[in-house]
Amino acid sequence: MKIGIIGLGDIAKKAYLPVFSSINNVEFHLYTRNQIVLAEVANTYRFHHIHSSLQSLIESGIEGAFVHSSTESHEEIIRELLTNNIHVYVDKPITYYYEASKELVELAKSKNLKLMVGFNRRYAPVYQKLKELDNPNMIIVQKNRSSLPNDSRTFVMDDFIHVIDTMRFLFPHTIEELSVQGRKKDGMLYHVVVQFISSSGSVAIGIMNRDSGTREEKVEVMSPTEKRIVYNVADLEIHKNGEVIKAAANDWEPTLHKRGFEQMITEFIETIRTNQELPLSSYDALETHKICEQIIEKLAGN
């Protein structure tokens, strides 16, 4: 089976190429406009099939493609791949705009093709442990950075979208109310706080402070009988019956497995190989984009 890799930037190098290089029975084809990077990556990971144009990549006979190029380029590239009957995996977001993302999801459906979005936290083993907690009444998801304010759309769609998708993944209740607060200065968004509120009063709170003085990620899931906390997509704490159980990450477990990338990549390839449906549908991923668009609209009105 032939699979394309489009874009060879930092995310591709850190999170994807190490996994691709360990997969057997797949012929990977690389394409990026930067010919120096293309040659370096091919040499480092011993990939033999490289392309200097998207058309060349498409004509190679690939069945699926991983899109790791800039968000601005996603729409054009994804549309071209789908038009040529190629299944697509794309780093979040699909595009910066909900309506454009919706068009691509509907195009994929009309052609019976897979369009998978890279929400890796859903596949992280520690987040799967959080998902096990029945009927949570409060969830708090934080993903903070230091000195990285940005315009609202880039802030939300490129980064905060992970927080929103994690909230949706862990929150089992229907969202009846969406509350949004943010701090903006000189056109830049510094922090945002979002709440999903259910009819029963259960709540999920998402926080991103990009002026926080630290880089951290923390998720807390609470129920009447138990609380679970995950730090930096790695370490799990379970608070129950007055005791705290610390389930530290396995040092021998690869980081890309801990963070869900390995499982996510394998799933996309295997669903193509076996012609199975994606467990996370593109319409489910699109719902996360829809909420992010609503957040951007609410921030514009603040």
ZALO-35853 format. One record per atom (N, C-alpha, C): x, y, z negated; residue number from 1; atom name. Coordinates in steps of 0.2 Angstrom, whole numbers. Atoms other than C-alpha are relative to their C-alpha. Layout:
BEGIN
xx|yy|zz|resi|name
X|Y|Z|NUM|CA;
...
END
This chain:
BEGIN
xx|yy|zz|resi|name
4|-6|0|1|N;
0|0|0|1|CA;
4|6|0|1|C;
-3|-6|-1|2|N;
6|17|5|2|CA;
-3|6|-4|2|C;
2|-6|4|3|N;
4|32|-8|3|CA;
4|6|1|3|C;
-3|-6|-1|4|N;
8|50|-5|4|CA;
1|4|-6|4|C;
-1|-4|5|5|N;
16|62|-17|5|CA;
1|7|3|5|C;
0|-6|-3|6|N;
13|80|-13|6|CA;
2|5|-6|6|C;
-2|-4|5|7|N;
23|93|-23|7|CA;
5|-3|-5|7|C;
-5|3|4|8|N;
39|90|-33|8|CA;
3|5|-5|8|C;
-2|-5|5|9|N;
39|103|-47|9|CA;
1|-3|-6|9|C;
-2|2|6|10|N;
42|102|-65|10|CA;
-5|-6|-3|10|C;
5|5|3|11|N;
26|92|-70|11|CA;
1|-6|4|11|C;
-1|7|-3|12|N;
29|79|-56|12|CA;
7|-3|-2|12|C;
-6|3|2|13|N;
47|77|-61|13|CA;
0|-3|-7|13|C;
0|2|7|14|N;
43|76|-80|14|CA;
-5|-6|-1|14|C;
5|4|2|15|N;
27|66|-80|15|CA;
-2|-5|5|15|C;
3|4|-5|16|N;
24|57|-64|16|CA;
6|-4|4|16|C;
-5|4|-4|17|N;
40|52|-54|17|CA;
4|-5|-4|17|C;
-2|5|4|18|N;
47|42|-69|18|CA;
-4|-6|0|18|C;
5|6|-1|19|N;
31|31|-68|19|CA;
0|-3|7|19|C;
0|3|-7|20|N;
31|30|-49|20|CA;
6|-4|1|20|C;
-6|4|-1|21|N;
49|24|-49|21|CA;
0|-7|-3|21|C;
0|7|3|22|N;
44|9|-60|22|CA;
-6|-4|3|22|C;
5|4|-2|23|N;
29|3|-50|23|CA;
2|-4|6|23|C;
-2|4|-6|24|N;
31|-11|-38|24|CA;
-6|-1|5|24|C;
5|2|-5|25|N;
21|-16|-22|25|CA;
-3|6|2|25|C;
3|-6|-3|26|N;
18|2|-18|26|CA;
6|4|4|26|C;
-5|-4|-4|27|N;
27|12|-4|27|CA;
-2|7|-1|27|C;
2|-7|1|28|N;
28|30|-10|28|CA;
3|4|6|28|C;
-2|-5|-5|29|N;
30|44|3|29|CA;
0|7|-3|29|C;
-1|-6|3|30|N;
36|61|-3|30|CA;
-1|6|5|30|C;
0|-6|-4|31|N;
32|78|4|31|CA;
0|6|-5|31|C;
0|-7|3|32|N;
36|96|-2|32|CA;
4|4|5|32|C;
-3|-4|-5|33|N;
41|111|8|33|CA;
7|2|-2|33|C;
-7|-1|2|34|N;
57|113|-2|34|CA;
4|-6|2|34|C;
-4|6|-3|35|N;
69|102|8|35|CA;
6|-2|-5|35|C;
-6|2|5|36|N;
83|103|-5|36|CA;
-3|-4|-6|36|C;
3|4|6|37|N;
71|97|-19|37|CA;
-2|-7|3|37|C;
2|6|-3|38|N;
64|84|-7|38|CA;
6|-5|0|38|C;
-6|5|0|39|N;
82|76|-4|39|CA;
2|-2|-7|39|C;
-3|2|7|40|N;
87|77|-22|40|CA;
-5|-5|-4|40|C;
5|5|4|41|N;
71|68|-29|41|CA;
1|-6|4|41|C;
0|6|-4|42|N;
72|55|-15|42|CA;
6|-4|-2|42|C;
-6|3|1|43|N;
90|52|-19|43|CA;
0|-3|-8|43|C;
0|2|7|44|N;
88|52|-38|44|CA;
-5|-6|-2|44|C;
5|5|1|45|N;
73|40|-38|45|CA;
0|-6|5|45|C;
-1|5|-6|46|N;
78|30|-22|46|CA;
-6|-1|3|46|C;
6|0|-4|47|N;
62|34|-13|47|CA;
3|1|8|47|C;
-3|0|-7|48|N;
66|31|6|48|CA;
-5|3|5|48|C;
5|-3|-5|49|N;
50|39|14|49|CA;
-1|7|-2|49|C;
1|-7|1|50|N;
51|58|15|50|CA;
-3|3|6|50|C;
4|-3|-5|51|N;
41|70|25|51|CA;
1|8|0|51|C;
-1|-7|0|52|N;
44|88|30|52|CA;
-7|4|2|52|C;
6|-4|-1|53|N;
26|92|34|53|CA;
-6|-5|-3|53|C;
6|4|2|54|N;
8|87|27|54|CA;
-2|-4|6|54|C;
3|4|-5|55|N;
3|81|44|55|CA;
4|-7|1|55|C;
-4|6|-1|56|N;
18|69|45|56|CA;
-2|-5|-6|56|C;
2|5|5|57|N;
13|62|28|57|CA;
-6|-3|1|57|C;
7|3|-1|58|N;
-5|59|33|58|CA;
1|-5|6|58|C;
-1|4|-5|59|N;
1|51|49|59|CA;
4|-6|-2|59|C;
-4|6|2|60|N;
12|39|39|60|CA;
-5|-6|-2|60|C;
5|5|1|61|N;
-4|29|35|61|CA;
-1|-1|-8|61|C;
2|0|7|62|N;
-6|33|16|62|CA;
-7|-1|-1|62|C;
7|1|2|63|N;
-22|27|8|63|CA;
-2|5|-6|63|C;
2|-5|5|64|N;
-21|39|-7|64|CA;
6|5|-1|64|C;
-5|-5|1|65|N;
-11|54|-13|65|CA;
-1|3|-6|65|C;
-1|-4|6|66|N;
-5|63|-29|66|CA;
1|7|2|66|C;
-2|-7|-2|67|N;
-6|81|-27|67|CA;
2|4|-6|67|C;
-3|-4|6|68|N;
6|91|-39|68|CA;
2|7|2|68|C;
-2|-7|-2|69|N;
8|107|-29|69|CA;
-4|5|-4|69|C;
3|-6|3|70|N;
3|124|-35|70|CA;
-8|0|0|70|C;
7|0|0|71|N;
-15|126|-40|71|CA;
-3|4|6|71|C;
2|-4|-5|72|N;
-17|140|-27|72|CA;
-1|-5|7|72|C;
-1|4|-6|73|N;
-13|126|-14|73|CA;
-5|-6|0|73|C;
4|6|1|74|N;
-25|113|-20|74|CA;
-6|-1|5|74|C;
6|1|-4|75|N;
-41|117|-10|75|CA;
2|-2|7|75|C;
-1|1|-7|76|N;
-33|117|7|76|CA;
3|-7|1|76|C;
-3|7|-1|77|N;
-22|101|4|77|CA;
-5|-5|-2|77|C;
5|6|1|78|N;
-36|91|-4|78|CA;
-5|0|5|78|C;
4|0|-6|79|N;
-48|96|10|79|CA;
3|-4|6|79|C;
-3|4|-6|80|N;
-36|90|23|80|CA;
1|-7|-2|80|C;
0|7|1|81|N;
-33|74|14|81|CA;
-7|-4|0|81|C;
6|3|0|82|N;
-51|70|11|82|CA;
-3|0|8|82|C;
2|0|-7|83|N;
-55|75|30|83|CA;
3|-6|3|83|C;
-4|5|-3|84|N;
-42|62|34|84|CA;
-1|-7|-3|84|C;
2|7|4|85|N;
-50|48|23|85|CA;
5|-2|-4|85|C;
-5|2|5|86|N;
-37|48|10|86|CA;
-2|2|-7|86|C;
2|-1|7|87|N;
-41|46|-9|87|CA;
5|5|-3|87|C;
-4|-5|3|88|N;
-35|60|-20|88|CA;
0|0|-7|88|C;
-1|-1|7|89|N;
-28|62|-37|89|CA;
3|7|0|89|C;
-3|-7|0|90|N;
-25|80|-42|90|CA;
1|2|-7|90|C;
-1|-3|6|91|N;
-17|88|-57|91|CA;
-6|5|-1|91|C;
5|-5|1|92|N;
-30|99|-66|92|CA;
3|7|1|92|C;
7|1|-2|93|N;
-39|110|-61|93|CA;
0|-2|7|93|C;
1|2|-7|94|N;
-46|104|-44|94|CA;
2|7|4|94|C;
-1|-7|-2|95|N;
-46|123|-40|95|CA;
-1|5|-5|95|C;
1|-5|5|96|N;
-46|139|-49|96|CA;
-8|2|-1|96|C;
7|-2|0|97|N;
-65|141|-45|97|CA;
-5|-6|0|97|C;
5|6|1|98|N;
-80|130|-50|98|CA;
-3|-2|7|98|C;
4|1|-6|99|N;
-89|132|-33|99|CA;
4|-3|5|99|C;
-4|3|-5|100|N;
-74|128|-23|100|CA;
2|-8|-2|100|C;
-2|6|3|101|N;
-70|113|-34|101|CA;
-6|-5|1|101|C;
7|4|-1|102|N;
-89|107|-32|102|CA;
0|-2|7|102|C;
0|1|-7|103|N;
-87|108|-13|103|CA;
4|-6|1|103|C;
-5|6|-1|104|N;
-72|96|-14|104|CA;
-3|-7|-3|104|C;
3|6|4|105|N;
-81|84|-26|105|CA;
-5|-3|5|105|C;
6|3|-4|106|N;
-96|83|-14|106|CA;
3|-2|7|106|C;
-3|3|-6|107|N;
-85|81|1|107|CA;
3|-7|-1|107|C;
-3|7|1|108|N;
-76|66|-7|108|CA;
-6|-5|-1|108|C;
5|4|1|109|N;
-93|59|-12|109|CA;
-3|-2|7|109|C;
3|1|-6|110|N;
-100|61|6|110|CA;
4|-5|4|110|C;
-4|5|-4|111|N;
-85|51|13|111|CA;
2|-6|-4|111|C;
-1|6|4|112|N;
-85|38|-1|112|CA;
7|-1|-2|112|C;
-7|0|2|113|N;
-68|43|-7|113|CA;
1|2|-7|113|C;
-2|-2|7|114|N;
-60|45|-24|114|CA;
3|6|-1|114|C;
-3|-7|2|115|N;
-56|62|-31|115|CA;
1|0|-8|115|C;
-1|1|7|116|N;
-48|59|-48|116|CA;
4|6|-3|116|C;
-3|-6|3|117|N;
-43|74|-59|117|CA;
4|-2|-6|117|C;
-5|2|5|118|N;
-28|72|-71|118|CA;
-1|2|-7|118|C;
1|-2|7|119|N;
-35|74|-88|119|CA;
3|-6|-5|119|C;
-3|5|2|120|N;
-22|63|-96|120|CA;
-1|-2|-8|120|C;
1|1|8|121|N;
-27|65|-115|121|CA;
-6|-5|-1|121|C;
5|5|1|122|N;
-42|54|-112|122|CA;
3|-7|0|122|C;
-3|6|0|123|N;
-30|40|-109|123|CA;
5|-1|-5|123|C;
-5|1|5|124|N;
-18|43|-123|124|CA;
-3|-4|-6|124|C;
2|5|5|125|N;
-19|29|-136|125|CA;
-3|3|-7|125|C;
3|-3|6|126|N;
-21|41|-151|126|CA;
-6|4|1|126|C;
6|-3|-1|127|N;
-35|50|-143|127|CA;
-6|-5|1|127|C;
5|5|0|128|N;
-44|34|-140|128|CA;
-1|-2|-7|128|C;
1|1|7|129|N;
-42|31|-159|129|CA;
-5|5|-2|129|C;
5|-5|3|130|N;
-51|47|-162|130|CA;
-7|-1|3|130|C;
7|2|-3|131|N;
-65|42|-150|131|CA;
-4|-5|-3|131|C;
3|5|4|132|N;
-68|27|-161|132|CA;
-5|2|-6|132|C;
4|-3|6|133|N;
-75|38|-175|133|CA;
-7|1|2|133|C;
7|0|-1|134|N;
-94|36|-175|134|CA;
-3|7|-2|134|C;
5|-5|2|135|N;
-106|51|-175|135|CA;
4|6|-3|135|C;
-4|-5|4|136|N;
-93|65|-179|136|CA;
-5|6|0|136|C;
4|-6|0|137|N;
-101|81|-185|137|CA;
4|6|1|137|C;
-4|-5|-2|138|N;
-86|92|-182|138|CA;
7|-2|3|138|C;
-7|2|-4|139|N;
-71|92|-170|139|CA;
3|7|1|139|C;
-4|-6|-1|140|N;
-57|105|-169|140|CA;
6|-2|4|140|C;
-6|1|-5|141|N;
-45|105|-154|141|CA;
4|6|0|141|C;
-5|-6|0|142|N;
-30|117|-155|142|CA;
5|-2|5|142|C;
-6|1|-4|143|N;
-17|119|-141|143|CA;
3|7|0|143|C;
-3|-7|0|144|N;
-6|134|-145|144|CA;
7|1|3|144|C;
-7|-2|-3|145|N;
9|143|-137|145|CA;
2|6|-3|145|C;
-3|-6|3|146|N;
21|157|-141|146|CA;
1|5|5|146|C;
-1|-5|-4|147|N;
21|173|-132|147|CA;
-1|-2|8|147|C;
2|2|-7|148|N;
12|167|-116|148|CA;
-7|2|2|148|C;
6|-2|-2|149|N;
-3|178|-113|149|CA;
-1|0|8|149|C;
1|1|-7|150|N;
-11|177|-96|150|CA;
-7|3|2|150|C;
6|-2|-2|151|N;
-25|183|-85|151|CA;
-5|-6|-2|151|C;
5|5|3|152|N;
-42|174|-91|152|CA;
0|-6|5|152|C;
1|6|-4|153|N;
-44|163|-76|153|CA;
6|-5|0|153|C;
-6|4|1|154|N;
-26|157|-76|154|CA;
0|-4|-6|154|C;
0|2|7|155|N;
-26|155|-95|155|CA;
-5|-6|0|155|C;
5|5|2|156|N;
-42|145|-95|156|CA;
0|-6|5|156|C;
0|5|-4|157|N;
-41|135|-79|157|CA;
6|-4|1|157|C;
-6|4|-1|158|N;
-23|130|-79|158|CA;
2|-3|-7|158|C;
-2|3|6|159|N;
-21|126|-98|159|CA;
-6|-1|-5|159|C;
5|1|5|160|N;
-36|129|-109|160|CA;
-5|-6|2|160|C;
5|5|-2|161|N;
-46|117|-98|161|CA;
2|-7|-3|161|C;
-2|7|4|162|N;
-36|102|-107|162|CA;
-4|0|-7|162|C;
3|0|6|163|N;
-44|108|-123|163|CA;
-8|-1|1|163|C;
7|1|-1|164|N;
-62|109|-116|164|CA;
-1|-7|2|164|C;
1|7|-2|165|N;
-60|92|-108|165|CA;
1|-5|-6|165|C;
-1|4|6|166|N;
-54|84|-124|166|CA;
-6|1|-5|166|C;
6|-1|4|167|N;
-69|92|-133|167|CA;
-5|-4|3|167|C;
6|3|-4|168|N;
-81|85|-120|168|CA;
1|-8|-1|168|C;
-2|7|1|169|N;
-72|68|-122|169|CA;
-2|-3|-7|169|C;
1|2|7|170|N;
-74|67|-141|170|CA;
-6|2|-3|170|C;
6|-2|3|171|N;
-90|76|-144|171|CA;
-6|-4|4|171|C;
6|4|-3|172|N;
-105|64|-141|172|CA;
-6|3|1|172|C;
7|-3|0|173|N;
-119|76|-143|173|CA;
-1|5|6|173|C;
2|-5|-5|174|N;
-128|87|-130|174|CA;
2|7|-2|174|C;
-2|-6|2|175|N;
-121|104|-130|175|CA;
-6|5|1|175|C;
6|-4|-1|176|N;
-136|116|-133|176|CA;
2|8|0|176|C;
-3|-7|0|177|N;
-125|132|-136|177|CA;
7|0|1|177|C;
-7|-1|-2|178|N;
-109|138|-129|178|CA;
2|7|-3|178|C;
-2|-7|3|179|N;
-100|152|-140|179|CA;
7|1|2|179|C;
-7|-2|-3|180|N;
-85|161|-133|180|CA;
2|6|-3|180|C;
-4|-6|3|181|N;
-73|174|-142|181|CA;
7|0|3|181|C;
-7|0|-2|182|N;
-57|180|-135|182|CA;
3|7|-2|182|C;
-3|-6|1|183|N;
-44|193|-138|183|CA;
4|2|7|183|C;
-3|-2|-6|184|N;
-39|203|-122|184|CA;
4|7|-1|184|C;
-4|-6|0|185|N;
-26|217|-120|185|CA;
3|2|6|185|C;
-3|-2|-7|186|N;
-21|226|-104|186|CA;
-1|-5|5|186|C;
2|5|-5|187|N;
-30|213|-94|187|CA;
3|-7|-1|187|C;
-3|6|1|188|N;
-21|199|-102|188|CA;
-4|-3|-6|188|C;
4|4|5|189|N;
-30|185|-113|189|CA;
6|-3|-5|189|C;
-5|2|5|190|N;
-20|182|-129|190|CA;
-3|-7|-4|190|C;
3|6|3|191|N;
-32|169|-138|191|CA;
-7|-1|2|191|C;
7|1|-2|192|N;
-49|161|-135|192|CA;
-2|-5|-5|192|C;
3|4|4|193|N;
-60|152|-147|193|CA;
-7|-2|3|193|C;
7|3|-3|194|N;
-75|141|-140|194|CA;
-3|-5|-5|194|C;
4|5|4|195|N;
-89|132|-149|195|CA;
-5|-4|4|195|C;
6|4|-2|196|N;
-100|118|-143|196|CA;
-4|-1|-6|196|C;
4|1|6|197|N;
-115|118|-154|197|CA;
-6|-5|2|197|C;
5|5|-2|198|N;
-128|103|-154|198|CA;
-6|2|-4|198|C;
6|-2|3|199|N;
-146|104|-159|199|CA;
0|-2|-8|199|C;
0|2|7|200|N;
-142|95|-175|200|CA;
5|4|-5|200|C;
-4|-5|4|201|N;
-129|108|-180|201|CA;
8|-3|1|201|C;
-6|2|-2|202|N;
-114|97|-175|202|CA;
4|4|4|202|C;
-4|-5|-4|203|N;
-100|107|-168|203|CA;
7|-2|2|203|C;
-7|1|-2|204|N;
-84|106|-158|204|CA;
3|7|1|204|C;
-3|-6|0|205|N;
-72|120|-159|205|CA;
7|-1|4|205|C;
-6|0|-4|206|N;
-58|123|-146|206|CA;
4|7|-1|206|C;
-4|-6|2|207|N;
-44|135|-150|207|CA;
6|0|5|207|C;
-6|-1|-3|208|N;
-30|142|-139|208|CA;
3|7|-2|208|C;
-4|-6|2|209|N;
-18|155|-146|209|CA;
7|0|3|209|C;
-7|0|-3|210|N;
-4|159|-134|210|CA;
4|6|-2|210|C;
-4|-5|4|211|N;
3|172|-146|211|CA;
0|-2|-7|211|C;
1|3|7|212|N;
4|161|-161|212|CA;
7|-1|-3|212|C;
-7|1|3|213|N;
23|160|-164|213|CA;
2|-7|0|213|C;
-2|7|0|214|N;
23|141|-161|214|CA;
-3|-3|6|214|C;
3|5|-5|215|N;
20|127|-149|215|CA;
-2|-6|-3|215|C;
3|6|4|216|N;
8|114|-156|216|CA;
-6|-2|4|216|C;
7|3|-2|217|N;
-7|103|-152|217|CA;
-2|-4|-6|217|C;
3|3|6|218|N;
-18|97|-165|218|CA;
-8|-2|1|218|C;
7|1|0|219|N;
-35|88|-165|219|CA;
-3|-4|-6|219|C;
3|3|6|220|N;
-46|84|-180|220|CA;
-7|-2|2|220|C;
7|3|-1|221|N;
-62|73|-179|221|CA;
-2|-2|-7|221|C;
3|1|6|222|N;
-73|73|-194|222|CA;
-7|-3|0|222|C;
7|3|1|223|N;
-88|62|-200|223|CA;
-1|0|-7|223|C;
2|0|8|224|N;
-97|60|-217|224|CA;
5|-5|-3|224|C;
-4|5|4|225|N;
-85|45|-221|225|CA;
7|0|2|225|C;
-7|1|-2|226|N;
-69|48|-212|226|CA;
2|6|4|226|C;
-3|-5|-4|227|N;
-57|61|-204|227|CA;
6|-2|3|227|C;
-6|2|-4|228|N;
-44|58|-191|228|CA;
3|6|3|228|C;
-4|-6|-2|229|N;
-30|70|-186|229|CA;
5|-3|5|229|C;
-6|1|-5|230|N;
-18|69|-171|230|CA;
4|6|1|230|C;
-5|-6|-1|231|N;
-3|80|-170|231|CA;
4|-2|7|231|C;
-4|0|-6|232|N;
5|83|-153|232|CA;
0|-6|4|232|C;
2|6|-4|233|N;
-3|69|-144|233|CA;
5|-6|-2|233|C;
-5|5|2|234|N;
8|57|-154|234|CA;
-2|-3|-7|234|C;
0|3|7|235|N;
5|55|-173|235|CA;
-7|0|-3|235|C;
7|1|3|236|N;
-12|49|-181|236|CA;
0|0|-7|236|C;
2|1|8|237|N;
-18|52|-199|237|CA;
-7|-2|-1|237|C;
7|2|2|238|N;
-33|44|-206|238|CA;
-1|1|-7|238|C;
2|-2|7|239|N;
-41|51|-221|239|CA;
-7|-4|-2|239|C;
6|4|1|240|N;
-54|39|-229|240|CA;
1|-3|-7|240|C;
0|3|7|241|N;
-59|34|-247|241|CA;
6|3|-4|241|C;
-5|-4|4|242|N;
-47|47|-254|242|CA;
7|-2|1|242|C;
-7|2|-2|243|N;
-32|39|-245|243|CA;
2|3|6|243|C;
-3|-3|-6|244|N;
-21|46|-231|244|CA;
4|-6|3|244|C;
-4|5|-3|245|N;
-15|33|-219|245|CA;
4|3|6|245|C;
-4|-3|-6|246|N;
-1|39|-207|246|CA;
2|-5|5|246|C;
-2|5|-6|247|N;
0|29|-191|247|CA;
5|4|5|247|C;
-5|-3|-4|248|N;
16|36|-184|248|CA;
1|-3|7|248|C;
0|3|-7|249|N;
19|34|-165|249|CA;
6|-5|0|249|C;
-5|5|-1|250|N;
29|19|-160|250|CA;
6|3|4|250|C;
-6|-3|-3|251|N;
47|25|-156|251|CA;
2|-4|6|251|C;
-2|4|-6|252|N;
49|11|-143|252|CA;
-5|1|6|252|C;
5|-1|-5|253|N;
33|16|-134|253|CA;
2|6|4|253|C;
-2|-5|-4|254|N;
38|27|-119|254|CA;
-5|6|-1|254|C;
4|-6|1|255|N;
32|45|-121|255|CA;
-5|1|5|255|C;
5|-1|-5|256|N;
23|45|-104|256|CA;
-6|-5|-1|256|C;
6|5|2|257|N;
12|30|-111|257|CA;
-3|3|-6|257|C;
3|-3|5|258|N;
9|39|-127|258|CA;
-5|6|2|258|C;
3|-5|-2|259|N;
3|54|-118|259|CA;
-6|-1|6|259|C;
5|2|-4|260|N;
-8|44|-106|260|CA;
1|0|7|260|C;
-2|0|-8|261|N;
1|47|-89|261|CA;
0|-7|3|261|C;
-1|7|-3|262|N;
6|29|-86|262|CA;
-6|-3|1|262|C;
6|4|-1|263|N;
-11|22|-89|263|CA;
-5|4|6|263|C;
4|-4|-5|264|N;
-19|36|-78|264|CA;
2|-1|7|264|C;
-3|1|-6|265|N;
-8|34|-64|265|CA;
-1|-7|3|265|C;
2|7|-2|266|N;
-10|15|-64|266|CA;
-7|-1|2|266|C;
8|0|-1|267|N;
-29|17|-65|267|CA;
-1|2|7|267|C;
1|-3|-7|268|N;
-29|28|-49|268|CA;
2|-5|5|268|C;
-3|5|-5|269|N;
-18|16|-39|269|CA;
-4|-6|0|269|C;
4|7|1|270|N;
-28|0|-45|270|CA;
-7|1|3|270|C;
7|-1|-2|271|N;
-45|8|-41|271|CA;
0|0|8|271|C;
0|1|-7|272|N;
-39|10|-23|272|CA;
1|-7|3|272|C;
-2|7|-2|273|N;
-31|-7|-22|273|CA;
-6|-5|0|273|C;
6|5|1|274|N;
-47|-16|-28|274|CA;
-6|3|2|274|C;
6|-3|-2|275|N;
-59|-4|-21|275|CA;
-6|1|-6|275|C;
4|-1|5|276|N;
-67|0|-38|276|CA;
-2|7|-1|276|C;
2|-7|2|277|N;
-76|15|-45|277|CA;
5|3|-5|277|C;
-4|-3|6|278|N;
-66|27|-56|278|CA;
-4|0|-6|278|C;
3|-1|6|279|N;
-70|26|-74|279|CA;
-2|7|-2|279|C;
2|-7|1|280|N;
-70|45|-75|280|CA;
-2|3|7|280|C;
2|-2|-6|281|N;
-80|51|-61|281|CA;
2|7|2|281|C;
-2|-7|-2|282|N;
-76|67|-51|282|CA;
-5|5|-3|282|C;
5|-5|3|283|N;
-93|74|-57|283|CA;
1|1|-7|283|C;
-1|-1|7|284|N;
-89|71|-75|284|CA;
6|5|-1|284|C;
-6|-5|0|285|N;
-72|81|-72|285|CA;
-3|6|2|285|C;
3|-6|-2|286|N;
-82|94|-63|286|CA;
-4|4|-5|286|C;
4|-3|6|287|N;
-93|97|-78|287|CA;
5|4|-4|287|C;
-5|-4|4|288|N;
-77|102|-87|288|CA;
2|7|3|288|C;
-2|-7|-4|289|N;
-73|115|-73|289|CA;
-6|5|-1|289|C;
6|-4|0|290|N;
-91|121|-74|290|CA;
0|4|-7|290|C;
0|-3|7|291|N;
-89|125|-93|291|CA;
5|5|0|291|C;
-6|-5|0|292|N;
-72|133|-90|292|CA;
-2|7|4|292|C;
3|-5|-4|293|N;
-81|144|-77|293|CA;
-4|5|-4|293|C;
4|-4|5|294|N;
-94|149|-90|294|CA;
4|4|-5|294|C;
-4|-3|5|295|N;
-81|153|-102|295|CA;
4|7|3|295|C;
-3|-6|-3|296|N;
-72|165|-90|296|CA;
-5|5|1|296|C;
5|-5|-1|297|N;
-88|174|-86|297|CA;
-2|3|-7|297|C;
2|-3|7|298|N;
-92|176|-105|298|CA;
6|5|-2|298|C;
-6|-4|1|299|N;
-74|183|-107|299|CA;
0|6|3|299|C;
1|-6|-4|300|N;
-77|195|-93|300|CA;
-5|5|-3|300|C;
5|-5|3|301|N;
-92|202|-103|301|CA;
1|2|-7|301|C;
-2|-2|7|302|N;
-83|203|-119|302|CA;
2|8|-1|302|C;
END
